[in-house]
Amino acid sequence: MVLLISCEKNNDKNSVLTTLKGDSGISYNESLSKWRELKLINGNSYTYQTTFISWTGFSNITELKIEDGIVTSRIYKEFQTNETNGQKELIDSYTETMNSLGSHDKGANLLTIDDLYNSCAGEYLIVDKERNTLYFDTGISGLMTLCGFVPNGCVDDCFTGVRIISFEWFD
C-alpha cells in the first residue's frame, strides 16, 4: 500500500511537470529539455538575475555569474521606493567574488540554473495543489523565468520560489 501511495504522488508530480504552463505555453519538462539543448549549444557560462518585489516598495536584485557550471560571483542590490517622489533608492549592496562567495546573508542563494530547475521540481511544484496556487513560466527561448507557489488566501508577499528577470550567455 505504501508503494501505491508513493507512485500516486510521483504520478501527480509528473503530471504537474508536464501540464502546468504559464503564458508561454511551455511546461517544466519542455523547458528543462530546452535548457539542456541551449547549454549544449552555448556552453555552461552565463549570468542571470533574480528579484524580489514587495508591495511595501522594498525590492532587491541578485546577479549570479556562472563560469563552466560554477558560481563565481554574486552582486546584490537592495532598494526602497521613496514615498515622496516614487523613485527607487539604493539602500544596500555588495559584490562577492570567488574568495568571498556566501559571506553575506542577503540575496539569492548561490545556485546555477541547473540547481534552480532541481529546486523548482523538487521543492516548489510538489506542494499541496489544494492549498497553494502553483506558478511556472518561461521566456521566449523556453528558459524558466518563474517557478513557485503562493498559499491560497495569502495576499502580501507570499510567493515562494524563483523569478529570473534576465539571462545572458557569455564565453
Long-range contacts (C-beta under 8 A, 24 or more apart in sequence): 12-129, 13-121, 13-125, 13-126, 16-125, 16-126, 16-129, 16-134, 17-121, 17-125, 20-125, 20-134, 20-136, 21-136, 21-137, 22-135, 22-136, 22-137, 22-138, 22-146, 23-137, 24-137, 24-138, 24-139, 24-140, 24-142, 26-138, 26-142, 27-136, 28-117, 28-120, 28-121, 28-125, 28-136, 28-144, 28-147, 30-142, 31-117, 31-136, 31-138, 31-142, 31-143, 31-144, 32-117, 32-121, 32-144, 34-138, 34-141, 34-142, 34-143, 35-113, 35-114, 35-117, 35-142, 35-143, 35-144, 38-141, 38-142, 38-143, 42-169, 43-68, 43-169, 43-171, 44-68, 44-69, 45-169, 45-170, 45-171, 46-113, 46-167, 46-168, 46-169, 46-170, 47-166, 47-167, 47-168, 47-170, 48-113, 48-164, 48-166, 48-167, 48-168, 49-164, 49-165, 49-166, 49-167, 50-108, 50-162, 50-163, 50-164, 50-165, 51-163, 51-165, 52-163, 54-156, 54-157, 55-156, 55-157, 56-157, 57-81, 57-83, 59-88, 60-106, 60-107, 61-165, 62-107, 62-108, 64-108, 64-110, 64-111, 64-112, 66-112, 66-113, 69-112, 69-114, 70-112, 71-101, 71-110, 71-111, 71-112, 72-97, 72-98, 72-101, 73-97, 73-98, 73-101, 74-101, 74-104, 74-107, 74-108, 74-110, 76-104, 76-106, 76-107, 78-106, 108-162, 113-143, 113-144, 113-167, 116-144, 116-147, 116-162, 116-164, 117-144, 119-147, 119-162, 120-144, 120-147, 120-148, 120-161, 120-162, 124-148, 124-149, 124-160, 124-161, 124-162, 125-149, 135-159, 135-161, 139-167, 143-167
